[in-house]
C-alpha cells in the first residue's frame, strides 16, 4: 500500500504536533521545494535518505506493442532516486524481520 501526501500530513499532525492545516502546508512546501530544485537542474541530497538526480536519456528506437511498428522514443530528461546507505540498511533490516 502506498503512502500518500495526506497520510504524511496526518503523521506530522499525530507525531510532531502541527495542526492539520500546517501539516498539509508543510508537506506541500517540502515537495514544492524538491520539484523546484529539480526543475532548475539541481541535485537534491537528503542526508540519511538518498539523492534525487536528473538524467538525460538519448533518443532510442522503440516498438508499438500492438502493431510491432518501430517508433522512435524521443530524448528526454528523467528524475532518478538513489537511496542512501542508511535508508538501504533500515529497509533491509525491516524486510529481514519478516514484517
mmCIF file as gemmi writes it, N, C-alpha and C atoms, coordinates in Angstrom:
data_model
loop_
_atom_site.group_PDB
_atom_site.id
_atom_site.type_symbol
_atom_site.label_atom_id
_atom_site.label_alt_id
_atom_site.label_comp_id
_atom_site.label_asym_id
_atom_site.label_entity_id
_atom_site.label_seq_id
_atom_site.pdbx_PDB_ins_code
_atom_site.Cartn_x
_atom_site.Cartn_y
_atom_site.Cartn_z
_atom_site.occupancy
_atom_site.B_iso_or_equiv
_atom_site.pdbx_formal_charge
_atom_site.auth_seq_id
_atom_site.auth_asym_id
_atom_site.pdbx_PDB_model_num
ATOM 1 N N . UNK Axp A 1 ? 0.843 -1.182 0 1 0 ? 1 A 1
ATOM 2 C CA . UNK Axp A 1 ? 0 0 0 1 0 ? 1 A 1
ATOM 3 C C . UNK Axp A 1 ? 0.889 1.246 0 1 0 ? 1 A 1
ATOM 4 N N . UNK Axp A 2 ? 0.547 2.209 -0.794 1 0 ? 2 A 1
ATOM 5 C CA . UNK Axp A 2 ? 1.355 3.423 -0.951 1 0 ? 2 A 1
ATOM 6 C C . UNK Axp A 2 ? 1.063 4.426 0.165 1 0 ? 2 A 1
ATOM 7 N N . UNK Axp A 3 ? 2.089 5.171 0.522 1 0 ? 3 A 1
ATOM 8 C CA . UNK Axp A 3 ? 1.949 6.277 1.47 1 0 ? 3 A 1
ATOM 9 C C . UNK Axp A 3 ? 1.609 7.527 0.672 1 0 ? 3 A 1
ATOM 10 N N . UNK Axp A 4 ? 0.533 8.205 1.029 1 0 ? 4 A 1
ATOM 11 C CA . UNK Axp A 4 ? 0.104 9.395 0.298 1 0 ? 4 A 1
ATOM 12 C C . UNK Axp A 4 ? 0.547 10.665 1.02 1 0 ? 4 A 1
ATOM 13 N N . UNK Axp A 5 ? 0.459 11.789 0.299 1 0 ? 5 A 1
ATOM 14 C CA . UNK Axp A 5 ? 0.771 13.078 0.921 1 0 ? 5 A 1
ATOM 15 C C . UNK Axp A 5 ? -0.171 13.353 2.088 1 0 ? 5 A 1
ATOM 16 N N . UNK Axp A 6 ? -1.427 12.981 1.955 1 0 ? 6 A 1
ATOM 17 C CA . UNK Axp A 6 ? -2.401 13.184 3.035 1 0 ? 6 A 1
ATOM 18 C C . UNK Axp A 6 ? -2.003 12.376 4.271 1 0 ? 6 A 1
ATOM 19 N N . UNK Axp A 7 ? -1.524 11.158 4.062 1 0 ? 7 A 1
ATOM 20 C CA . UNK Axp A 7 ? -1.08 10.334 5.194 1 0 ? 7 A 1
ATOM 21 C C . UNK Axp A 7 ? 0.18 10.912 5.832 1 0 ? 7 A 1
ATOM 22 N N . UNK Axp A 8 ? 1.068 11.487 5.025 1 0 ? 8 A 1
ATOM 23 C CA . UNK Axp A 8 ? 2.259 12.136 5.58 1 0 ? 8 A 1
ATOM 24 C C . UNK Axp A 8 ? 1.85 13.305 6.467 1 0 ? 8 A 1
ATOM 25 N N . UNK Axp A 9 ? 0.902 14.102 5.995 1 0 ? 9 A 1
ATOM 26 C CA . UNK Axp A 9 ? 0.418 15.237 6.784 1 0 ? 9 A 1
ATOM 27 C C . UNK Axp A 9 ? -0.223 14.749 8.077 1 0 ? 9 A 1
ATOM 28 N N . UNK Axp A 10 ? -0.961 13.662 8.011 1 0 ? 10 A 1
ATOM 29 C CA . UNK Axp A 10 ? -1.593 13.09 9.206 1 0 ? 10 A 1
ATOM 30 C C . UNK Axp A 10 ? -0.536 12.643 10.218 1 0 ? 10 A 1
ATOM 31 N N . UNK Axp A 11 ? 0.564 12.054 9.728 1 0 ? 11 A 1
ATOM 32 C CA . UNK Axp A 11 ? 1.668 11.649 10.616 1 0 ? 11 A 1
ATOM 33 C C . UNK Axp A 11 ? 2.273 12.858 11.313 1 0 ? 11 A 1
ATOM 34 N N . UNK Axp A 12 ? 2.484 13.948 10.552 1 0 ? 12 A 1
ATOM 35 C CA . UNK Axp A 12 ? 3.019 15.173 11.154 1 0 ? 12 A 1
ATOM 36 C C . UNK Axp A 12 ? 2.062 15.704 12.212 1 0 ? 12 A 1
ATOM 37 N N . UNK Axp A 13 ? 0.786 15.639 11.94 1 0 ? 13 A 1
ATOM 38 C CA . UNK Axp A 13 ? -0.23 16.063 12.901 1 0 ? 13 A 1
ATOM 39 C C . UNK Axp A 13 ? -0.126 15.225 14.175 1 0 ? 13 A 1
ATOM 40 N N . UNK Axp A 14 ? -0.038 13.906 14.022 1 0 ? 14 A 1
ATOM 41 C CA . UNK Axp A 14 ? -0.005 12.99 15.167 1 0 ? 14 A 1
ATOM 42 C C . UNK Axp A 14 ? 1.306 13.049 15.945 1 0 ? 14 A 1
ATOM 43 N N . UNK Axp A 15 ? 2.434 13.088 15.228 1 0 ? 15 A 1
ATOM 44 C CA . UNK Axp A 15 ? 3.728 12.897 15.877 1 0 ? 15 A 1
ATOM 45 C C . UNK Axp A 15 ? 4.483 14.178 16.193 1 0 ? 15 A 1
ATOM 46 N N . UNK Axp A 16 ? 4.257 15.247 15.426 1 0 ? 16 A 1
ATOM 47 C CA . UNK Axp A 16 ? 5.026 16.478 15.625 1 0 ? 16 A 1
ATOM 48 C C . UNK Axp A 16 ? 4.195 17.528 16.356 1 0 ? 16 A 1
ATOM 49 N N . UNK Axp A 17 ? 2.891 17.432 16.221 1 0 ? 17 A 1
ATOM 50 C CA . UNK Axp A 17 ? 2.035 18.378 16.915 1 0 ? 17 A 1
ATOM 51 C C . UNK Axp A 17 ? 1.604 19.569 16.082 1 0 ? 17 A 1
ATOM 52 N N . UNK Axp A 18 ? 1.882 19.528 14.781 1 0 ? 18 A 1
ATOM 53 C CA . UNK Axp A 18 ? 1.365 20.58 13.908 1 0 ? 18 A 1
ATOM 54 C C . UNK Axp A 18 ? -0.144 20.38 13.774 1 0 ? 18 A 1
ATOM 55 N N . UNK Axp A 19 ? -0.876 21.49 13.571 1 0 ? 19 A 1
ATOM 56 C CA . UNK Axp A 19 ? -2.298 21.286 13.298 1 0 ? 19 A 1
ATOM 57 C C . UNK Axp A 19 ? -2.432 20.762 11.869 1 0 ? 19 A 1
ATOM 58 N N . UNK Axp A 20 ? -3.619 20.301 11.519 1 0 ? 20 A 1
ATOM 59 C CA . UNK Axp A 20 ? -3.784 19.628 10.218 1 0 ? 20 A 1
ATOM 60 C C . UNK Axp A 20 ? -3.469 20.547 9.045 1 0 ? 20 A 1
ATOM 61 N N . UNK Axp A 21 ? -3.871 21.81 9.129 1 0 ? 21 A 1
ATOM 62 C CA . UNK Axp A 21 ? -3.598 22.75 8.043 1 0 ? 21 A 1
ATOM 63 C C . UNK Axp A 21 ? -2.102 22.972 7.903 1 0 ? 21 A 1
ATOM 64 N N . UNK Axp A 22 ? -1.401 23.176 9.032 1 0 ? 22 A 1
ATOM 65 C CA . UNK Axp A 22 ? 0.051 23.383 8.999 1 0 ? 22 A 1
ATOM 66 C C . UNK Axp A 22 ? 0.767 22.149 8.462 1 0 ? 22 A 1
ATOM 67 N N . UNK Axp A 23 ? 0.317 20.979 8.873 1 0 ? 23 A 1
ATOM 68 C CA . UNK Axp A 23 ? 0.944 19.733 8.423 1 0 ? 23 A 1
ATOM 69 C C . UNK Axp A 23 ? 0.8 19.578 6.91 1 0 ? 23 A 1
ATOM 70 N N . UNK Axp A 24 ? -0.39 19.862 6.377 1 0 ? 24 A 1
ATOM 71 C CA . UNK Axp A 24 ? -0.605 19.771 4.927 1 0 ? 24 A 1
ATOM 72 C C . UNK Axp A 24 ? 0.262 20.788 4.2 1 0 ? 24 A 1
ATOM 73 N N . UNK Axp A 25 ? 0.33 22.019 4.714 1 0 ? 25 A 1
ATOM 74 C CA . UNK Axp A 25 ? 1.15 23.059 4.091 1 0 ? 25 A 1
ATOM 75 C C . UNK Axp A 25 ? 2.629 22.688 4.127 1 0 ? 25 A 1
ATOM 76 N N . UNK Axp A 26 ? 3.079 22.075 5.221 1 0 ? 26 A 1
ATOM 77 C CA . UNK Axp A 26 ? 4.467 21.652 5.357 1 0 ? 26 A 1
ATOM 78 C C . UNK Axp A 26 ? 4.811 20.607 4.295 1 0 ? 26 A 1
ATOM 79 N N . UNK Axp A 27 ? 3.968 19.594 4.16 1 0 ? 27 A 1
ATOM 80 C CA . UNK Axp A 27 ? 4.207 18.53 3.173 1 0 ? 27 A 1
ATOM 81 C C . UNK Axp A 27 ? 4.198 19.115 1.762 1 0 ? 27 A 1
ATOM 82 N N . UNK Axp A 28 ? 3.212 19.967 1.468 1 0 ? 28 A 1
ATOM 83 C CA . UNK Axp A 28 ? 3.142 20.591 0.143 1 0 ? 28 A 1
ATOM 84 C C . UNK Axp A 28 ? 4.383 21.436 -0.132 1 0 ? 28 A 1
ATOM 85 N N . UNK Axp A 29 ? 4.823 22.212 0.868 1 0 ? 29 A 1
ATOM 86 C CA . UNK Axp A 29 ? 6.002 23.07 0.699 1 0 ? 29 A 1
ATOM 87 C C . UNK Axp A 29 ? 7.253 22.228 0.465 1 0 ? 29 A 1
ATOM 88 N N . UNK Axp A 30 ? 7.383 21.116 1.186 1 0 ? 30 A 1
ATOM 89 C CA . UNK Axp A 30 ? 8.536 20.236 1.01 1 0 ? 30 A 1
ATOM 90 C C . UNK Axp A 30 ? 8.623 19.75 -0.437 1 0 ? 30 A 1
ATOM 91 N N . UNK Axp A 31 ? 7.508 19.261 -0.968 1 0 ? 31 A 1
ATOM 92 C CA . UNK Axp A 31 ? 7.522 18.748 -2.332 1 0 ? 31 A 1
ATOM 93 C C . UNK Axp A 31 ? 7.675 19.861 -3.36 1 0 ? 31 A 1
ATOM 94 N N . UNK Axp A 32 ? 7.173 21.057 -3.056 1 0 ? 32 A 1
ATOM 95 C CA . UNK Axp A 32 ? 7.377 22.2 -3.954 1 0 ? 32 A 1
ATOM 96 C C . UNK Axp A 32 ? 8.858 22.543 -4.064 1 0 ? 32 A 1
ATOM 97 N N . UNK Axp A 33 ? 9.557 22.563 -2.921 1 0 ? 33 A 1
ATOM 98 C CA . UNK Axp A 33 ? 10.992 22.87 -2.918 1 0 ? 33 A 1
ATOM 99 C C . UNK Axp A 33 ? 11.76 21.801 -3.688 1 0 ? 33 A 1
ATOM 100 N N . UNK Axp A 34 ? 11.42 20.547 -3.473 1 0 ? 34 A 1
ATOM 101 C CA . UNK Axp A 34 ? 12.057 19.434 -4.181 1 0 ? 34 A 1
ATOM 102 C C . UNK Axp A 34 ? 11.845 19.571 -5.69 1 0 ? 34 A 1
ATOM 103 N N . UNK Axp A 35 ? 10.603 19.812 -6.104 1 0 ? 35 A 1
ATOM 104 C CA . UNK Axp A 35 ? 10.274 19.946 -7.523 1 0 ? 35 A 1
ATOM 105 C C . UNK Axp A 35 ? 10.98 21.139 -8.148 1 0 ? 35 A 1
ATOM 106 N N . UNK Axp A 36 ? 10.984 22.284 -7.451 1 0 ? 36 A 1
ATOM 107 C CA . UNK Axp A 36 ? 11.621 23.488 -7.988 1 0 ? 36 A 1
ATOM 108 C C . UNK Axp A 36 ? 13.119 23.28 -8.192 1 0 ? 36 A 1
ATOM 109 N N . UNK Axp A 37 ? 13.768 22.62 -7.238 1 0 ? 37 A 1
ATOM 110 C CA . UNK Axp A 37 ? 15.203 22.36 -7.371 1 0 ? 37 A 1
ATOM 111 C C . UNK Axp A 37 ? 15.475 21.488 -8.591 1 0 ? 37 A 1
ATOM 112 N N . UNK Axp A 38 ? 14.683 20.449 -8.78 1 0 ? 38 A 1
ATOM 113 C CA . UNK Axp A 38 ? 14.867 19.571 -9.936 1 0 ? 38 A 1
ATOM 114 C C . UNK Axp A 38 ? 14.576 20.304 -11.238 1 0 ? 38 A 1
ATOM 115 N N . UNK Axp A 39 ? 13.561 21.173 -11.239 1 0 ? 39 A 1
ATOM 116 C CA . UNK Axp A 39 ? 13.258 21.958 -12.442 1 0 ? 39 A 1
ATOM 117 C C . UNK Axp A 39 ? 14.417 22.868 -12.819 1 0 ? 39 A 1
ATOM 118 N N . UNK Axp A 40 ? 15.202 23.294 -11.823 1 0 ? 40 A 1
ATOM 119 C CA . UNK Axp A 40 ? 16.363 24.157 -12.061 1 0 ? 40 A 1
ATOM 120 C C . UNK Axp A 40 ? 17.611 23.346 -12.41 1 0 ? 40 A 1
ATOM 121 N N . UNK Axp A 41 ? 17.462 22.025 -12.496 1 0 ? 41 A 1
ATOM 122 C CA . UNK Axp A 41 ? 18.584 21.171 -12.856 1 0 ? 41 A 1
ATOM 123 C C . UNK Axp A 41 ? 19.5 20.838 -11.694 1 0 ? 41 A 1
ATOM 124 N N . UNK Axp A 42 ? 19.028 21.049 -10.473 1 0 ? 42 A 1
ATOM 125 C CA . UNK Axp A 42 ? 19.862 20.795 -9.298 1 0 ? 42 A 1
ATOM 126 C C . UNK Axp A 42 ? 19.618 19.397 -8.745 1 0 ? 42 A 1
ATOM 127 N N . UNK Axp A 43 ? 20.673 18.814 -8.196 1 0 ? 43 A 1
ATOM 128 C CA . UNK Axp A 43 ? 20.552 17.551 -7.488 1 0 ? 43 A 1
ATOM 129 C C . UNK Axp A 43 ? 19.966 17.85 -6.11 1 0 ? 43 A 1
ATOM 130 N N . UNK Axp A 44 ? 19.149 16.944 -5.587 1 0 ? 44 A 1
ATOM 131 C CA . UNK Axp A 44 ? 18.596 17.097 -4.242 1 0 ? 44 A 1
ATOM 132 C C . UNK Axp A 44 ? 19.171 15.98 -3.387 1 0 ? 44 A 1
ATOM 133 N N . UNK Axp A 45 ? 19.938 16.366 -2.354 1 0 ? 45 A 1
ATOM 134 C CA . UNK Axp A 45 ? 20.555 15.397 -1.448 1 0 ? 45 A 1
ATOM 135 C C . UNK Axp A 45 ? 19.864 15.486 -0.098 1 0 ? 45 A 1
ATOM 136 N N . UNK Axp A 46 ? 19.287 14.378 0.344 1 0 ? 46 A 1
ATOM 137 C CA . UNK Axp A 46 ? 18.651 14.31 1.649 1 0 ? 46 A 1
ATOM 138 C C . UNK Axp A 46 ? 19.473 13.34 2.496 1 0 ? 46 A 1
ATOM 139 N N . UNK Axp A 47 ? 20.288 13.893 3.37 1 0 ? 47 A 1
ATOM 140 C CA . UNK Axp A 47 ? 21.209 13.105 4.178 1 0 ? 47 A 1
ATOM 141 C C . UNK Axp A 47 ? 20.467 12.004 4.933 1 0 ? 47 A 1
ATOM 142 N N . UNK Axp A 48 ? 20.991 10.791 4.849 1 0 ? 48 A 1
ATOM 143 C CA . UNK Axp A 48 ? 20.389 9.656 5.521 1 0 ? 48 A 1
ATOM 144 C C . UNK Axp A 48 ? 19.212 9.058 4.769 1 0 ? 48 A 1
ATOM 145 N N . UNK Axp A 49 ? 18.831 9.676 3.654 1 0 ? 49 A 1
ATOM 146 C CA . UNK Axp A 49 ? 17.686 9.187 2.885 1 0 ? 49 A 1
ATOM 147 C C . UNK Axp A 49 ? 18.099 8.808 1.473 1 0 ? 49 A 1
ATOM 148 N N . UNK Axp A 50 ? 18.595 9.788 0.703 1 0 ? 50 A 1
ATOM 149 C CA . UNK Axp A 50 ? 19.026 9.49 -0.657 1 0 ? 50 A 1
ATOM 150 C C . UNK Axp A 50 ? 19.121 10.737 -1.504 1 0 ? 50 A 1
ATOM 151 N N . UNK Axp A 51 ? 19.403 10.537 -2.79 1 0 ? 51 A 1
ATOM 152 C CA . UNK Axp A 51 ? 19.598 11.64 -3.732 1 0 ? 51 A 1
ATOM 153 C C . UNK Axp A 51 ? 18.627 11.536 -4.899 1 0 ? 51 A 1
ATOM 154 N N . UNK Axp A 52 ? 18.074 12.685 -5.267 1 0 ? 52 A 1
ATOM 155 C CA . UNK Axp A 52 ? 17.274 12.809 -6.479 1 0 ? 52 A 1
ATOM 156 C C . UNK Axp A 52 ? 18.151 13.486 -7.515 1 0 ? 52 A 1
ATOM 157 N N . UNK Axp A 53 ? 18.265 12.888 -8.689 1 0 ? 53 A 1
ATOM 158 C CA . UNK Axp A 53 ? 19.094 13.424 -9.766 1 0 ? 53 A 1
ATOM 159 C C . UNK Axp A 53 ? 18.279 13.496 -11.048 1 0 ? 53 A 1
ATOM 160 N N . UNK Axp A 54 ? 18.774 14.318 -11.971 1 0 ? 54 A 1
ATOM 161 C CA . UNK Axp A 54 ? 18.221 14.351 -13.321 1 0 ? 54 A 1
ATOM 162 C C . UNK Axp A 54 ? 19.167 13.587 -14.225 1 0 ? 54 A 1
ATOM 163 N N . UNK Axp A 55 ? 18.607 12.773 -15.108 1 0 ? 55 A 1
ATOM 164 C CA . UNK Axp A 55 ? 19.421 12.009 -16.034 1 0 ? 55 A 1
ATOM 165 C C . UNK Axp A 55 ? 18.872 12.204 -17.44 1 0 ? 55 A 1
ATOM 166 N N . UNK Axp A 56 ? 19.756 12.483 -18.347 1 0 ? 56 A 1
ATOM 167 C CA . UNK Axp A 56 ? 19.384 12.687 -19.744 1 0 ? 56 A 1
ATOM 168 C C . UNK Axp A 56 ? 19.362 11.333 -20.442 1 0 ? 56 A 1
ATOM 169 N N . UNK Axp A 57 ? 18.26 11.037 -21.112 1 0 ? 57 A 1
ATOM 170 C CA . UNK Axp A 57 ? 18.158 9.801 -21.889 1 0 ? 57 A 1
ATOM 171 C C . UNK Axp A 57 ? 18.116 10.179 -23.361 1 0 ? 57 A 1
ATOM 172 N N . UNK Axp A 58 ? 18.956 9.552 -24.147 1 0 ? 58 A 1
ATOM 173 C CA . UNK Axp A 58 ? 19.018 9.819 -25.582 1 0 ? 58 A 1
ATOM 174 C C . UNK Axp A 58 ? 17.831 9.195 -26.303 1 0 ? 58 A 1
ATOM 175 N N . UNK Axp A 59 ? 17.595 9.684 -27.515 1 0 ? 59 A 1
ATOM 176 C CA . UNK Axp A 59 ? 16.558 9.073 -28.349 1 0 ? 59 A 1
ATOM 177 C C . UNK Axp A 59 ? 16.969 7.635 -28.629 1 0 ? 59 A 1
ATOM 178 N N . UNK Axp A 60 ? 15.963 6.76 -28.693 1 0 ? 60 A 1
ATOM 179 C CA . UNK Axp A 60 ? 16.246 5.358 -28.98 1 0 ? 60 A 1
ATOM 180 C C . UNK Axp A 60 ? 15.075 4.76 -29.74 1 0 ? 60 A 1
ATOM 181 N N . UNK Axp A 61 ? 15.328 3.66 -30.431 1 0 ? 61 A 1
ATOM 182 C CA . UNK Axp A 61 ? 14.225 3.028 -31.156 1 0 ? 61 A 1
ATOM 183 C C . UNK Axp A 61 ? 13.313 2.279 -30.186 1 0 ? 61 A 1
ATOM 184 N N . UNK Axp A 62 ? 12.034 2.326 -30.465 1 0 ? 62 A 1
ATOM 185 C CA . UNK Axp A 62 ? 11.053 1.585 -29.684 1 0 ? 62 A 1
ATOM 186 C C . UNK Axp A 62 ? 10.135 0.839 -30.627 1 0 ? 62 A 1
ATOM 187 N N . UNK Axp A 63 ? 9.145 0.183 -30.063 1 0 ? 63 A 1
ATOM 188 C CA . UNK Axp A 63 ? 8.238 -0.595 -30.899 1 0 ? 63 A 1
ATOM 189 C C . UNK Axp A 63 ? 6.836 -0.502 -30.311 1 0 ? 63 A 1
ATOM 190 N N . UNK Axp A 64 ? 5.857 -0.298 -31.186 1 0 ? 64 A 1
ATOM 191 C CA . UNK Axp A 64 ? 4.46 -0.314 -30.77 1 0 ? 64 A 1
ATOM 192 C C . UNK Axp A 64 ? 4.109 -1.768 -30.451 1 0 ? 64 A 1
ATOM 193 N N . UNK Axp A 65 ? 3.725 -2.078 -29.208 1 0 ? 65 A 1
ATOM 194 C CA . UNK Axp A 65 ? 3.478 -3.477 -28.849 1 0 ? 65 A 1
ATOM 195 C C . UNK Axp A 65 ? 2.285 -4.099 -29.579 1 0 ? 65 A 1
ATOM 196 N N . UNK Axp A 66 ? 1.341 -3.285 -30.024 1 0 ? 66 A 1
ATOM 197 C CA . UNK Axp A 66 ? 0.168 -3.833 -30.721 1 0 ? 66 A 1
ATOM 198 C C . UNK Axp A 66 ? 0.46 -4.139 -32.185 1 0 ? 66 A 1
ATOM 199 N N . UNK Axp A 67 ? 1.172 -3.222 -32.847 1 0 ? 67 A 1
ATOM 200 C CA . UNK Axp A 67 ? 1.385 -3.379 -34.292 1 0 ? 67 A 1
ATOM 201 C C . UNK Axp A 67 ? 2.773 -3.89 -34.646 1 0 ? 67 A 1
ATOM 202 N N . UNK Axp A 68 ? 3.709 -3.774 -33.707 1 0 ? 68 A 1
ATOM 203 C CA . UNK Axp A 68 ? 5.083 -4.159 -34 1 0 ? 68 A 1
ATOM 204 C C . UNK Axp A 68 ? 5.835 -3.093 -34.771 1 0 ? 68 A 1
ATOM 205 N N . UNK Axp A 69 ? 5.139 -2.003 -35.102 1 0 ? 69 A 1
ATOM 206 C CA . UNK Axp A 69 ? 5.76 -0.911 -35.854 1 0 ? 69 A 1
ATOM 207 C C . UNK Axp A 69 ? 6.852 -0.25 -35.018 1 0 ? 69 A 1
ATOM 208 N N . UNK Axp A 70 ? 7.983 0.015 -35.673 1 0 ? 70 A 1
ATOM 209 C CA . UNK Axp A 70 ? 9.082 0.684 -34.985 1 0 ? 70 A 1
ATOM 210 C C . UNK Axp A 70 ? 8.774 2.176 -34.888 1 0 ? 70 A 1
ATOM 211 N N . UNK Axp A 71 ? 8.927 2.722 -33.683 1 0 ? 71 A 1
ATOM 212 C CA . UNK Axp A 71 ? 8.699 4.155 -33.469 1 0 ? 71 A 1
ATOM 213 C C . UNK Axp A 71 ? 9.829 4.7 -32.609 1 0 ? 71 A 1
ATOM 214 N N . UNK Axp A 72 ? 10.263 5.924 -32.887 1 0 ? 72 A 1
ATOM 215 C CA . UNK Axp A 72 ? 11.343 6.49 -32.078 1 0 ? 72 A 1
ATOM 216 C C . UNK Axp A 72 ? 10.82 6.958 -30.715 1 0 ? 72 A 1
ATOM 217 N N . UNK Axp A 73 ? 11.583 6.679 -29.677 1 0 ? 73 A 1
ATOM 218 C CA . UNK Axp A 73 ? 11.298 7.214 -28.343 1 0 ? 73 A 1
ATOM 219 C C . UNK Axp A 73 ? 12.197 8.426 -28.195 1 0 ? 73 A 1
ATOM 220 N N . UNK Axp A 74 ? 11.592 9.589 -28.038 1 0 ? 74 A 1
ATOM 221 C CA . UNK Axp A 74 ? 12.352 10.842 -28.072 1 0 ? 74 A 1
ATOM 222 C C . UNK Axp A 74 ? 13.263 10.993 -26.856 1 0 ? 74 A 1
ATOM 223 N N . UNK Axp A 75 ? 14.291 11.806 -27.033 1 0 ? 75 A 1
ATOM 224 C CA . UNK Axp A 75 ? 15.216 12.118 -25.943 1 0 ? 75 A 1
ATOM 225 C C . UNK Axp A 75 ? 14.441 12.846 -24.856 1 0 ? 75 A 1
ATOM 226 N N . UNK Axp A 76 ? 14.815 12.594 -23.617 1 0 ? 76 A 1
ATOM 227 C CA . UNK Axp A 76 ? 14.116 13.244 -22.513 1 0 ? 76 A 1
ATOM 228 C C . UNK Axp A 76 ? 14.984 13.252 -21.27 1 0 ? 76 A 1
ATOM 229 N N . UNK Axp A 77 ? 14.56 14.024 -20.305 1 0 ? 77 A 1
ATOM 230 C CA . UNK Axp A 77 ? 15.222 14.07 -19.009 1 0 ? 77 A 1
ATOM 231 C C . UNK Axp A 77 ? 14.308 13.387 -18.002 1 0 ? 77 A 1
ATOM 232 N N . UNK Axp A 78 ? 14.877 12.498 -17.198 1 0 ? 78 A 1
ATOM 233 C CA . UNK Axp A 78 ? 14.095 11.771 -16.204 1 0 ? 78 A 1
ATOM 234 C C . UNK Axp A 78 ? 14.671 12.019 -14.815 1 0 ? 78 A 1
ATOM 235 N N . UNK Axp A 79 ? 13.817 11.881 -13.816 1 0 ? 79 A 1
ATOM 236 C CA . UNK Axp A 79 ? 14.247 12.001 -12.425 1 0 ? 79 A 1
ATOM 237 C C . UNK Axp A 79 ? 14.6 10.604 -11.933 1 0 ? 79 A 1
ATOM 238 N N . UNK Axp A 80 ? 15.755 10.489 -11.294 1 0 ? 80 A 1
ATOM 239 C CA . UNK Axp A 80 ? 16.145 9.216 -10.695 1 0 ? 80 A 1
ATOM 240 C C . UNK Axp A 80 ? 16.332 9.417 -9.198 1 0 ? 80 A 1
ATOM 241 N N . UNK Axp A 81 ? 16.138 8.355 -8.442 1 0 ? 81 A 1
ATOM 242 C CA . UNK Axp A 81 ? 16.358 8.389 -6.998 1 0 ? 81 A 1
ATOM 243 C C . UNK Axp A 81 ? 17.325 7.284 -6.642 1 0 ? 81 A 1
ATOM 244 N N . UNK Axp A 82 ? 18.36 7.648 -5.882 1 0 ? 82 A 1
ATOM 245 C CA . UNK Axp A 82 ? 19.311 6.652 -5.38 1 0 ? 82 A 1
ATOM 246 C C . UNK Axp A 82 ? 19.237 6.667 -3.867 1 0 ? 82 A 1
ATOM 247 N N . UNK Axp A 83 ? 18.783 5.589 -3.261 1 0 ? 83 A 1
ATOM 248 C CA . UNK Axp A 83 ? 18.676 5.57 -1.804 1 0 ? 83 A 1
ATOM 249 C C . UNK Axp A 83 ? 20.051 5.635 -1.152 1 0 ? 83 A 1
ATOM 250 N N . UNK Axp A 84 ? 20.112 6.314 -0.015 1 0 ? 84 A 1
ATOM 251 C CA . UNK Axp A 84 ? 21.346 6.391 0.75 1 0 ? 84 A 1
ATOM 252 C C . UNK Axp A 84 ? 21.581 5.103 1.525 1 0 ? 84 A 1
ATOM 253 N N . UNK Axp A 85 ? 22.792 4.964 2.039 1 0 ? 85 A 1
ATOM 254 C CA . UNK Axp A 85 ? 23.163 3.744 2.748 1 0 ? 85 A 1
ATOM 255 C C . UNK Axp A 85 ? 22.288 3.507 3.981 1 0 ? 85 A 1
ATOM 256 N N . UNK Axp A 86 ? 22.01 4.571 4.744 1 0 ? 86 A 1
ATOM 257 C CA . UNK Axp A 86 ? 21.188 4.405 5.952 1 0 ? 86 A 1
ATOM 258 C C . UNK Axp A 86 ? 19.788 3.917 5.606 1 0 ? 86 A 1
ATOM 259 N N . UNK Axp A 87 ? 19.199 4.47 4.553 1 0 ? 87 A 1
ATOM 260 C CA . UNK Axp A 87 ? 17.866 4.029 4.137 1 0 ? 87 A 1
ATOM 261 C C . UNK Axp A 87 ? 17.91 2.573 3.696 1 0 ? 87 A 1
ATOM 262 N N . UNK Axp A 88 ? 18.919 2.208 2.914 1 0 ? 88 A 1
ATOM 263 C CA . UNK Axp A 88 ? 19.051 0.817 2.467 1 0 ? 88 A 1
ATOM 264 C C . UNK Axp A 88 ? 19.133 -0.131 3.661 1 0 ? 88 A 1
ATOM 265 N N . UNK Axp A 89 ? 19.955 0.236 4.647 1 0 ? 89 A 1
ATOM 266 C CA . UNK Axp A 89 ? 20.132 -0.622 5.819 1 0 ? 89 A 1
ATOM 267 C C . UNK Axp A 89 ? 18.83 -0.784 6.598 1 0 ? 89 A 1
ATOM 268 N N . UNK Axp A 90 ? 18.09 0.306 6.771 1 0 ? 90 A 1
ATOM 269 C CA . UNK Axp A 90 ? 16.836 0.236 7.525 1 0 ? 90 A 1
ATOM 270 C C . UNK Axp A 90 ? 15.79 -0.588 6.786 1 0 ? 90 A 1
ATOM 271 N N . UNK Axp A 91 ? 15.717 -0.433 5.466 1 0 ? 91 A 1
ATOM 272 C CA . UNK Axp A 91 ? 14.755 -1.209 4.676 1 0 ? 91 A 1
ATOM 273 C C . UNK Axp A 91 ? 15.13 -2.687 4.713 1 0 ? 91 A 1
ATOM 274 N N . UNK Axp A 92 ? 16.422 -2.983 4.579 1 0 ? 92 A 1
ATOM 275 C CA . UNK Axp A 92 ? 16.869 -4.378 4.62 1 0 ? 92 A 1
ATOM 276 C C . UNK Axp A 92 ? 16.595 -4.994 5.987 1 0 ? 92 A 1
ATOM 277 N N . UNK Axp A 93 ? 16.816 -4.229 7.062 1 0 ? 93 A 1
ATOM 278 C CA . UNK Axp A 93 ? 16.559 -4.737 8.412 1 0 ? 93 A 1
ATOM 279 C C . UNK Axp A 93 ? 15.068 -5.005 8.598 1 0 ? 93 A 1
ATOM 280 N N . UNK Axp A 94 ? 14.23 -4.106 8.094 1 0 ? 94 A 1
ATOM 281 C CA . UNK Axp A 94 ? 12.781 -4.286 8.204 1 0 ? 94 A 1
ATOM 282 C C . UNK Axp A 94 ? 12.332 -5.489 7.38 1 0 ? 94 A 1
ATOM 283 N N . UNK Axp A 95 ? 12.835 -5.591 6.146 1 0 ? 95 A 1
ATOM 284 C CA . UNK Axp A 95 ? 12.459 -6.698 5.269 1 0 ? 95 A 1
ATOM 285 C C . UNK Axp A 95 ? 12.925 -8.027 5.856 1 0 ? 95 A 1
ATOM 286 N N . UNK Axp A 96 ? 14.064 -8.011 6.53 1 0 ? 96 A 1
ATOM 287 C CA . UNK Axp A 96 ? 14.603 -9.228 7.123 1 0 ? 96 A 1
ATOM 288 C C . UNK Axp A 96 ? 13.899 -9.644 8.402 1 0 ? 96 A 1
ATOM 289 N N . UNK Axp A 97 ? 13.085 -8.738 8.974 1 0 ? 97 A 1
ATOM 290 C CA . UNK Axp A 97 ? 12.413 -9.052 10.235 1 0 ? 97 A 1
ATOM 291 C C . UNK Axp A 97 ? 11.129 -9.85 10.022 1 0 ? 97 A 1
ATOM 292 N N . UNK Axp A 98 ? 10.755 -10.06 8.758 1 0 ? 98 A 1
ATOM 293 C CA . UNK Axp A 98 ? 9.571 -10.849 8.456 1 0 ? 98 A 1
ATOM 294 C C . UNK Axp A 98 ? 8.27 -10.078 8.549 1 0 ? 98 A 1
ATOM 295 N N . UNK Axp A 99 ? 8.331 -8.751 8.641 1 0 ? 99 A 1
ATOM 296 C CA . UNK Axp A 99 ? 7.092 -7.96 8.751 1 0 ? 99 A 1
ATOM 297 C C . UNK Axp A 99 ? 6.55 -7.589 7.413 1 0 ? 99 A 1
